[in-house]
Structures are given as C-alpha cells and as structure tokens.
Amino acid sequence: MLYIFDKDEKLVAILKHDPLFQHGMFSEGEYFMSSGMEIEEGVVADVNFTIPFFTAVHTEKLDGSSTLTFTTLANLEASRYIKEENIAGFKDLDGNWQMFYIKRIEAEHKGSLVNTCYCEGLFNELLDEPIADIRPGECLASFALAAILAGTRWEVGQVDELGPKTPYFYYENVLSGIEKIASLFAGEAQFRVLVQGNRISKRYVDLKARIGMETGKQFVFGKDIMEIKRTVNSLQIATALYGRGKSGAIDEENGLGVRLSFADAVWVKANGDPVDKPQGQEWVGDPAALSLWGRDGRHRFDFFTDDAEEDPAVLLQKT
C-alpha cells in the first residue's frame, strides 16, 4: 500500500493496489475501512477509505537520487489529497519508511481520469537548508553530522565508527554537506523516517560503512532470476557507414564541396584491423551487426561526417 500525508504530515489517504485497475478495468468506488484501525506497527489510520492505484515504481540510483512514480484514479472523493507537495510513502522490504514529496502530476483520460504522480525523496528538503561556514576541526562523523543538521528537521541516526577526519562546510546546502561527509569518511548515507500514530514524527540521517550486503553473485541470465524485462529500440540502426571528412575543392558539376573520403585507406582483418575494408570502398561495415540487423544479408547504411577531419586513415577509424 501507499500512504498519503498532507503538508502538516498527517496521514490523510491510503492507496491500495487494484489488479482490475492494472488491466484497464477501472474501479470507480473507494475501499472503506474502519477509522482508527492499526494498519502498520505504530501507525493508526485516521481515514475511512482507500483509493485504488495502478502502478508504483521506486527508483534509487548510484548518485543518491530516489524517486517514486505512481498512477491512480483522479475522480474519487479522496483523490483531492493527491496533490503537489503532499507526501507519498511506503514501507520497504527492510521495514523502513520511504517518503517522497509529490512534485508533478499528469492527468490523462484512459476510460477514467487517471493521475500519474512523480515524486522525489523527502531528504531533498535539505537542499533548502543552508550552511554558512562550519569548521568543526578533527572529529567523528556523528559530530560533523550533528553540526550541519542543527536547526533542520533531521537528526543524527545510526553512525558507524569510521575514524576521525577534518571536514569543513562553506556556503553550501545541508544535503551537499551530508554527501561531503559520506565521501570524506568513506561511508554511505541513509535517510530514515519514523511514523507514529498518524503523523511523520522523526527524520534521521544514518551513516554506515556499507548499506546492504555483498552477495558474491553476478548477473547470470537464467540463474537466480525471477523475472527480467528487456526493451529493444531498433530505430536508427546502421550496420555500415560511409565516412565523410572535411570539405575541399568545389565539384564543377554540382557546385558542392568534395568531402574527404577513406576510399584509398585499406584495412585487412588478418593484419589486426577491426574488419576488412578494401581499397576503393567508401564505406566500412560491421559483419556482426550485419548478421543481427541486416535485411536479407544486405547492410543498412548511414553516413558519418566529421567536418574537420583531413586524414583518411583517421576518418576511417572514427567512422
């Protein structure tokens, strides 16, 4: 389930996944529940309905960004709570709350009026928290975190012993400062939120030597894979290219500049070149690409142009 909190960080709506909705058979009704019932450990619903939702995709990237996209009906009484700057959240597999500000909503008619919501991590509010000049000297990571989080809504959480360092912070935002601490102390930052009753109650920044664990496994297709999705885009495929370099003399017949070609350059695969390219041939092809993408054994051609290149051998290599 997804949980919606208003700008006062009070739980105002609950979204429940609806398989019928997923297959285009839209549910127009709301799901009713008893107000005051406990829905998660320590969390009490102060609402008496839930809203069906279609999809929800949580994405975390190596650069630290965290986003949530979800799609739900827009024409229900409770849909008024699905709006910009309200907060959407869920509990992850580790039992931690993942929270996001709703930043953008796109409405679309798909038999019913549907909202697609684009959300960014709650911790992005720290982009709005400034640091003027903080130089704590040699200290532990917990002390440095406490120094830059002072005055914000976030607190120091679980911090591993990572040894002393000498950080400094100068006219930057707090999220930048956290990233600097993580880099300097060779740790990984994690943002946690606690919910008590029907409100967001605490925000924590953890710093761990490692988040998650090393499984020692590598990706092997067909082994330990529950499901895999592959998208192939076959637009703009070429298996062979003509190379065209710097424009030279004007062709008297058509008045166009004659571009450099690599027609006189020769490649011999047996001599270590990438492919065979005989003298006089103005294009170079990839046999492997031909076998995969060729049409009845015929190359699919396109052109490569480098307006500044004057060396045929270099033009061939670039092409």
Sine and cosine of phi, psi and omega as CSV:
sin_phi,cos_phi,sin_psi,cos_psi,sin_omega,cos_omega
0.00,0.00,0.41,-0.91,0.12,-0.99
-0.94,-0.35,0.56,-0.83,-0.05,-1.00
-0.86,-0.51,0.71,-0.70,-0.02,-1.00
-0.93,-0.36,0.80,-0.60,0.05,-1.00
-0.91,-0.41,0.59,-0.80,0.00,-1.00
-0.99,0.13,-0.13,-0.99,-0.06,-1.00
-0.92,0.39,-0.33,0.94,0.10,-0.99
-1.00,0.02,0.10,1.00,0.06,-1.00
0.91,0.42,0.56,0.83,0.09,-1.00
-0.97,-0.23,0.66,-0.75,0.03,-1.00
-0.91,0.41,0.85,-0.53,-0.06,-1.00
-0.84,-0.54,-0.31,0.95,-0.01,-1.00
-0.38,-0.93,0.42,-0.91,0.03,-1.00
-0.79,-0.62,0.70,-0.72,0.02,-1.00
-0.94,-0.34,0.75,-0.66,-0.03,-1.00
-0.88,-0.47,0.72,-0.69,0.00,-1.00
-0.91,0.40,0.72,-0.69,-0.05,-1.00
-0.86,-0.52,0.95,-0.31,-0.01,-1.00
-0.85,0.52,-0.58,0.82,0.03,-1.00
-0.91,0.42,-0.65,0.76,0.06,-1.00
-0.87,0.49,-0.64,0.77,-0.03,-1.00
-0.88,0.48,-0.52,0.85,-0.05,-1.00
-0.99,-0.17,0.33,0.94,0.12,-0.99
1.00,0.09,0.03,1.00,0.04,-1.00
-0.99,-0.11,0.99,0.11,-0.24,-0.97
-0.93,0.36,0.69,-0.72,0.08,-1.00
-1.00,0.00,0.85,-0.53,-0.02,-1.00
-1.00,0.00,-0.29,0.96,-0.06,-1.00
-1.00,-0.05,0.33,-0.94,0.08,-1.00
-1.00,-0.09,0.43,-0.90,0.03,-1.00
-1.00,-0.08,0.81,-0.59,-0.08,-1.00
-0.99,-0.12,0.57,-0.82,0.02,-1.00
-0.63,-0.78,0.23,-0.97,-0.03,-1.00
-0.98,0.20,0.83,-0.55,0.06,-1.00
-0.89,0.45,0.68,-0.73,0.02,-1.00
1.00,-0.04,-0.05,1.00,0.00,-1.00
-0.97,0.22,0.50,-0.87,0.03,-1.00
-0.99,0.16,0.83,-0.56,-0.06,-1.00
-0.96,-0.29,-0.41,0.91,0.12,-0.99
-0.63,-0.77,0.27,-0.96,0.03,-1.00
-0.85,0.52,0.87,-0.48,0.03,-1.00
0.99,0.15,0.03,1.00,-0.05,-1.00
-0.89,-0.46,0.81,-0.59,-0.02,-1.00
-0.89,-0.45,0.77,-0.64,0.01,-1.00
-0.97,0.26,0.77,-0.64,0.08,-1.00
-0.94,-0.35,0.44,0.90,0.01,-1.00
-0.80,-0.61,0.31,-0.95,-0.02,-1.00
-0.85,-0.52,0.42,0.91,0.02,-1.00
-0.43,-0.90,0.33,-0.94,0.20,-0.98
-0.78,-0.63,0.33,-0.94,-0.04,-1.00
-0.92,-0.40,0.65,-0.76,0.07,-1.00
-0.96,0.30,0.62,-0.78,0.14,-0.99
-0.80,-0.60,0.38,-0.92,-0.13,-0.99
-1.00,-0.04,-0.93,0.37,-0.02,-1.00
-0.78,-0.63,0.40,-0.92,0.11,-0.99
-0.53,-0.84,0.84,-0.54,-0.04,-1.00
-0.82,-0.58,0.87,-0.50,0.05,-1.00
-0.97,-0.23,0.78,-0.63,-0.03,-1.00
-0.82,-0.58,0.81,-0.59,0.13,-0.99
-0.89,-0.46,0.70,-0.71,-0.01,-1.00
-0.89,-0.45,0.29,-0.96,-0.03,-1.00
-0.90,0.43,-0.38,0.93,0.02,-1.00
-0.98,0.19,0.06,1.00,0.05,-1.00
1.00,-0.07,-0.15,0.99,-0.01,-1.00
-0.95,0.30,0.51,-0.86,-0.02,-1.00
-0.62,-0.78,0.82,-0.57,-0.05,-1.00
-0.74,-0.68,0.37,-0.93,0.08,-1.00
-0.71,-0.71,0.72,-0.69,0.11,-0.99
-0.82,-0.58,0.78,-0.63,0.06,-1.00
-0.62,-0.79,0.40,-0.92,-0.06,-1.00
-0.82,-0.57,0.72,-0.69,-0.05,-1.00
-0.51,-0.86,0.20,-0.98,0.06,-1.00
-0.94,0.35,0.52,-0.86,-0.09,-1.00
-0.91,-0.41,-0.04,1.00,-0.14,-0.99
-0.91,-0.41,0.47,0.88,0.06,-1.00
-0.97,-0.23,0.31,-0.95,-0.01,-1.00
-0.84,0.54,-0.68,0.73,-0.05,-1.00
-0.98,0.22,-0.16,0.99,-0.03,-1.00
-0.91,0.42,-0.26,0.97,0.02,-1.00
-0.90,0.44,-0.32,0.95,0.01,-1.00
-0.99,0.13,-0.21,0.98,0.03,-1.00
-1.00,0.05,1.00,0.03,-0.05,-1.00
-0.55,-0.84,0.29,-0.96,-0.05,-1.00
-0.84,0.55,0.64,-0.76,0.05,-1.00
0.98,0.22,-0.14,0.99,0.27,-0.96
-0.95,0.30,0.17,-0.98,-0.14,-0.99
-0.90,-0.44,0.73,-0.69,0.09,-1.00
-0.93,-0.36,0.65,-0.76,-0.02,-1.00
-0.51,-0.86,0.28,-0.96,0.09,-1.00
-0.44,-0.90,0.25,-0.97,0.09,-1.00
-0.99,-0.11,0.78,-0.62,-0.02,-1.00
-0.99,0.12,-0.05,-1.00,-0.07,-1.00
-0.92,0.40,-0.33,0.94,0.04,-1.00
-1.00,0.01,0.03,1.00,-0.01,-1.00
0.99,0.12,0.18,0.98,0.01,-1.00
-0.99,-0.10,0.56,-0.83,0.08,-1.00
-0.97,0.23,0.73,-0.68,0.16,-0.99
-0.94,-0.33,0.85,-0.53,-0.09,-1.00
-0.84,-0.54,0.57,-0.82,-0.10,-0.99
-0.59,-0.81,0.64,-0.76,0.18,-0.98
-0.98,0.18,0.73,-0.69,0.13,-0.99
-0.97,0.26,0.88,-0.48,-0.11,-0.99
-0.95,-0.32,-0.51,0.86,-0.06,-1.00
-0.52,-0.85,0.67,-0.74,-0.01,-1.00
-0.79,-0.61,0.78,-0.63,0.07,-1.00
-0.91,-0.41,0.82,-0.57,0.01,-1.00
-0.99,-0.12,0.61,-0.79,-0.04,-1.00
-0.49,-0.87,0.61,-0.79,0.06,-1.00
-1.00,-0.01,0.88,-0.47,0.08,-1.00
-0.75,-0.66,0.86,0.50,-0.13,-0.99
1.00,0.06,-0.70,0.72,0.15,-0.99
-0.80,-0.60,0.23,-0.97,0.04,-1.00
-0.98,0.21,0.85,-0.53,-0.12,-0.99
-0.87,-0.49,0.69,-0.73,0.09,-1.00
-0.96,-0.28,0.77,-0.64,0.19,-0.98
-0.96,-0.29,0.85,-0.53,-0.11,-0.99
-0.95,-0.33,0.74,-0.67,0.01,-1.00
-0.93,-0.37,0.83,-0.56,-0.16,-0.99
-0.79,-0.61,0.47,-0.88,0.06,-1.00
-0.83,-0.55,0.43,-0.90,-0.11,-0.99
-0.81,0.58,0.60,-0.80,-0.01,-1.00
-0.84,0.54,-0.53,0.85,-0.05,-1.00
-0.91,0.41,-0.23,0.97,0.03,-1.00
-0.91,0.41,-0.23,0.97,0.09,-1.00
-0.89,0.45,-0.35,0.94,0.01,-1.00
-0.95,0.30,-0.19,0.98,0.15,-0.99
-0.91,0.40,-0.39,0.92,-0.03,-1.00
-1.00,-0.05,0.01,1.00,-0.02,-1.00
-0.98,-0.21,0.90,-0.44,-0.09,-1.00
-1.00,0.03,0.50,-0.87,0.20,-0.98
-0.90,-0.44,0.79,-0.61,0.03,-1.00
-1.00,0.09,-0.95,0.32,-0.04,-1.00
-0.42,-0.91,0.97,-0.24,0.01,-1.00
-0.82,-0.57,0.85,-0.53,0.00,-1.00
-0.75,-0.66,1.00,0.05,-0.11,-0.99
-0.97,0.24,-0.08,1.00,-0.06,-1.00
0.96,0.26,-0.24,-0.97,-0.01,-1.00
-0.92,0.38,0.80,-0.60,-0.08,-1.00
-0.35,-0.94,0.12,-0.99,0.10,-0.99
-1.00,0.08,0.30,-0.95,-0.04,-1.00
-0.87,0.49,-0.60,0.80,-0.01,-1.00
-0.89,0.46,-0.62,0.78,0.02,-1.00
-0.93,0.38,-0.68,0.73,0.00,-1.00
-0.90,0.45,-0.67,0.74,0.03,-1.00
-0.88,0.47,-0.71,0.70,0.00,-1.00
-0.87,0.50,-0.60,0.80,-0.03,-1.00
-0.91,0.42,-0.67,0.74,-0.07,-1.00
-1.00,0.05,-0.33,0.94,0.02,-1.00
-1.00,0.05,-0.20,0.98,0.00,-1.00
-0.84,0.54,0.78,-0.62,0.01,-1.00
1.00,-0.02,-0.13,0.99,0.07,-1.00
-0.99,-0.15,-0.02,-1.00,0.04,-1.00
-1.00,0.01,0.06,1.00,-0.05,-1.00
-0.96,-0.27,0.53,-0.85,-0.01,-1.00
-0.84,-0.54,0.32,-0.95,0.10,-1.00
-0.94,0.34,0.77,-0.64,0.01,-1.00
-0.98,-0.21,-0.79,-0.61,-0.03,-1.00
-1.00,0.05,0.87,-0.50,-0.05,-1.00
-0.83,-0.56,0.84,-0.55,0.04,-1.00
-0.96,0.29,0.36,-0.93,0.09,-1.00
-0.97,0.23,0.94,-0.34,-0.07,-1.00
-0.87,-0.49,0.19,0.98,0.03,-1.00
0.99,0.13,0.27,-0.96,-0.01,-1.00
-0.99,0.14,0.58,-0.82,0.11,-0.99
-0.64,-0.77,0.08,-1.00,0.00,-1.00
-0.84,-0.54,1.00,0.07,0.00,-1.00
-1.00,0.09,0.30,-0.95,0.18,-0.98
-0.53,-0.85,0.45,-0.89,-0.07,-1.00
-0.69,-0.73,0.77,-0.63,-0.14,-0.99
-0.61,-0.79,0.94,-0.34,0.05,-1.00
0.71,0.71,0.93,0.36,0.04,-1.00
-0.52,-0.85,0.11,-0.99,0.03,-1.00
-1.00,0.02,0.25,-0.97,-0.09,-1.00
-0.92,0.39,-0.60,0.80,0.01,-1.00
-0.89,0.45,-0.62,0.78,0.09,-1.00
-0.88,0.48,-0.65,0.76,0.02,-1.00
-0.89,0.45,-0.62,0.78,0.03,-1.00
-0.91,0.42,-0.67,0.74,0.04,-1.00
-0.89,0.46,-0.61,0.79,0.02,-1.00
-0.91,0.41,-0.67,0.75,0.03,-1.00
-0.89,0.45,-0.71,0.70,0.00,-1.00
-0.86,0.51,-0.66,0.75,0.00,-1.00
-0.94,0.35,-0.72,0.70,-0.06,-1.00
-0.91,0.42,-0.66,0.75,-0.06,-1.00
-1.00,-0.03,0.05,1.00,0.01,-1.00
0.84,0.55,0.71,0.71,0.05,-1.00
-0.87,-0.50,-0.04,-1.00,0.03,-1.00
-0.81,-0.58,0.81,-0.59,-0.03,-1.00
-0.99,0.11,0.59,-0.81,0.05,-1.00
-0.66,-0.75,0.66,-0.75,-0.05,-1.00
-0.94,-0.35,0.78,-0.62,-0.03,-1.00
-0.82,-0.58,0.52,-0.85,0.02,-1.00
-0.78,-0.63,0.65,-0.76,0.10,-1.00
-0.95,-0.31,0.61,-0.79,0.08,-1.00
-0.86,-0.51,0.80,-0.60,0.04,-1.00
-0.79,-0.61,0.73,-0.68,-0.08,-1.00
0.92,0.40,-0.91,-0.41,0.04,-1.00
-0.79,-0.61,0.48,0.88,-0.02,-1.00
-0.67,-0.74,0.43,-0.90,0.18,-0.98
-0.96,0.29,0.83,-0.55,-0.13,-0.99
-0.94,-0.34,-0.55,0.84,-0.08,-1.00
-0.61,-0.79,0.50,-0.87,0.11,-0.99
-0.79,-0.61,0.76,-0.65,-0.04,-1.00
-0.79,-0.61,0.55,-0.84,0.18,-0.98
-0.92,-0.40,0.88,-0.47,0.07,-1.00
-0.99,-0.15,0.42,-0.91,0.14,-0.99
-0.71,-0.71,0.92,-0.39,-0.08,-1.00
-0.90,-0.43,0.46,-0.89,0.10,-0.99
-0.89,0.45,-0.58,0.81,0.07,-1.00
-0.46,-0.89,0.68,-0.73,0.11,-0.99
-0.97,-0.23,0.78,-0.63,-0.10,-0.99
1.00,0.10,-0.21,-0.98,-0.02,-1.00
-0.62,-0.79,0.41,-0.91,0.04,-1.00
-0.99,0.12,0.87,-0.49,-0.04,-1.00
-1.00,0.02,-0.26,0.97,-0.01,-1.00
0.97,0.24,0.15,0.99,-0.04,-1.00
-0.96,-0.28,0.43,-0.90,0.11,-0.99
-0.88,-0.47,0.29,-0.96,0.00,-1.00
-0.94,0.34,0.88,-0.47,0.07,-1.00
-0.78,-0.62,0.90,-0.44,-0.05,-1.00
-0.87,0.49,0.77,-0.64,0.04,-1.00
1.00,-0.05,-0.14,0.99,-0.02,-1.00
-0.83,-0.55,0.80,-0.60,0.03,-1.00
0.87,0.49,0.38,0.93,-0.01,-1.00
-0.93,-0.36,0.88,-0.47,0.03,-1.00
-0.96,0.27,-0.68,0.73,-0.05,-1.00
-0.36,-0.93,0.56,-0.83,0.05,-1.00
-0.62,-0.79,0.64,-0.77,0.00,-1.00
-0.85,-0.52,0.72,-0.69,0.01,-1.00
-0.80,-0.60,0.72,-0.69,0.06,-1.00
-0.91,-0.42,0.81,-0.58,0.00,-1.00
-0.92,-0.40,0.80,-0.60,0.04,-1.00
-0.94,-0.33,0.92,-0.40,-0.08,-1.00
-0.99,-0.14,0.22,0.98,0.06,-1.00
-0.96,0.29,0.58,-0.82,0.14,-0.99
0.87,0.49,0.60,0.80,0.09,-1.00
-1.00,0.04,0.70,-0.72,0.14,-0.99
-0.74,-0.68,0.62,-0.79,0.05,-1.00
-0.96,-0.29,-0.16,0.99,0.04,-1.00
-0.48,-0.88,0.55,-0.84,-0.06,-1.00
-0.75,-0.66,0.65,-0.76,0.24,-0.97
-1.00,0.09,0.70,-0.71,0.05,-1.00
-0.98,-0.19,0.72,-0.70,-0.01,-1.00
-0.73,-0.68,0.82,-0.57,-0.05,-1.00
-0.97,-0.22,-0.52,-0.85,-0.08,-1.00
-0.90,0.44,0.62,-0.78,0.02,-1.00
-0.97,0.25,0.68,-0.74,-0.03,-1.00
-0.88,-0.47,-0.82,-0.57,-0.06,-1.00
-0.90,0.43,0.43,-0.90,0.00,-1.00
-0.99,0.11,0.76,-0.65,0.08,-1.00
-0.97,0.24,0.87,-0.50,-0.10,-1.00
-0.91,0.41,-0.43,0.90,-0.05,-1.00
-0.96,0.30,-0.65,0.76,-0.06,-1.00
-0.88,-0.47,-0.06,1.00,0.05,-1.00
0.96,0.29,0.22,0.98,-0.01,-1.00
-0.98,-0.20,0.47,-0.88,0.05,-1.00
-0.94,0.34,0.67,-0.74,0.02,-1.00
-1.00,0.09,0.88,-0.47,-0.04,-1.00
-1.00,0.08,0.49,-0.87,0.09,-1.00
-0.88,0.47,0.66,-0.75,0.12,-0.99
-0.82,-0.57,0.17,-0.99,0.06,-1.00
-0.96,-0.29,0.46,0.89,-0.06,-1.00
-0.82,0.57,-0.60,0.80,-0.07,-1.00
-1.00,0.06,-0.13,0.99,0.05,-1.00
-0.98,0.19,0.58,-0.81,-0.06,-1.00
-0.83,-0.56,0.72,-0.70,0.15,-0.99
-0.87,-0.49,0.69,-0.72,0.07,-1.00
-0.80,-0.60,0.91,-0.41,-0.08,-1.00
-0.86,0.51,-0.57,0.82,0.00,-1.00
-0.90,0.45,-0.36,0.93,0.02,-1.00
-1.00,-0.07,0.14,0.99,0.03,-1.00
0.98,-0.18,0.02,1.00,0.05,-1.00
-0.97,0.26,0.38,-0.93,-0.06,-1.00
-0.86,0.52,-0.69,0.73,0.01,-1.00
-0.54,-0.84,0.14,-0.99,0.11,-0.99
-0.99,0.15,0.75,-0.66,0.07,-1.00
-0.63,-0.77,0.98,-0.19,-0.09,-1.00
-0.96,0.29,0.30,-0.95,0.05,-1.00
-0.90,0.44,0.62,-0.78,0.02,-1.00
1.00,-0.02,-0.29,0.96,0.00,-1.00
-1.00,0.10,0.81,-0.58,-0.09,-1.00
-1.00,-0.03,0.09,1.00,0.01,-1.00
-0.73,-0.68,0.31,-0.95,0.06,-1.00
-0.77,-0.64,0.70,-0.72,-0.06,-1.00
-0.87,-0.49,0.35,-0.94,0.03,-1.00
-0.94,-0.34,0.95,-0.30,-0.03,-1.00
-0.86,0.52,-0.60,0.80,0.01,-1.00
-0.91,0.41,-0.67,0.74,0.04,-1.00
-0.91,0.41,-0.59,0.80,0.03,-1.00
-0.87,0.50,-0.69,0.73,-0.02,-1.00
-0.92,0.39,-0.51,0.86,-0.01,-1.00
-0.99,0.10,-0.68,0.73,-0.22,-0.98
-0.86,-0.51,-0.07,1.00,0.00,-1.00
-0.90,0.43,0.38,-0.92,0.00,-1.00
-0.95,-0.31,0.96,-0.26,-0.02,-1.00
0.82,0.57,0.69,0.73,0.04,-1.00
0.98,0.17,0.07,1.00,-0.02,-1.00
-0.98,-0.20,0.65,-0.76,0.06,-1.00
-0.91,0.42,0.43,-0.90,0.16,-0.99
-0.95,-0.31,0.92,-0.38,-0.20,-0.98
-0.99,-0.12,0.47,-0.88,0.17,-0.99
-0.49,-0.87,-0.11,-0.99,-0.07,-1.00
-0.82,-0.57,0.63,-0.78,0.14,-0.99
-0.89,-0.45,0.76,-0.64,-0.03,-1.00
-0.80,-0.60,0.75,-0.67,0.14,-0.99
-0.80,-0.60,0.98,-0.22,-0.13,-0.99
-0.88,0.47,-0.33,0.94,-0.09,-1.00
-0.97,-0.22,-0.21,0.98,-0.14,-0.99
-0.97,0.24,0.76,-0.65,-0.04,-1.00
-0.88,-0.47,-0.03,1.00,-0.04,-1.00
-0.95,-0.33,0.89,-0.45,-0.03,-1.00
-0.84,0.54,-0.64,0.76,-0.03,-1.00
-0.91,0.42,-0.66,0.76,0.03,-1.00
-0.93,0.36,-0.63,0.78,0.04,-1.00
-0.87,0.49,-0.66,0.75,0.04,-1.00
-0.88,0.47,-0.71,0.70,0.00,-1.00
-0.88,0.47,-0.69,0.73,0.01,-1.00
-0.90,0.44,-0.65,0.76,-0.01,-1.00
-0.91,0.42,0.00,0.00,0.00,0.00
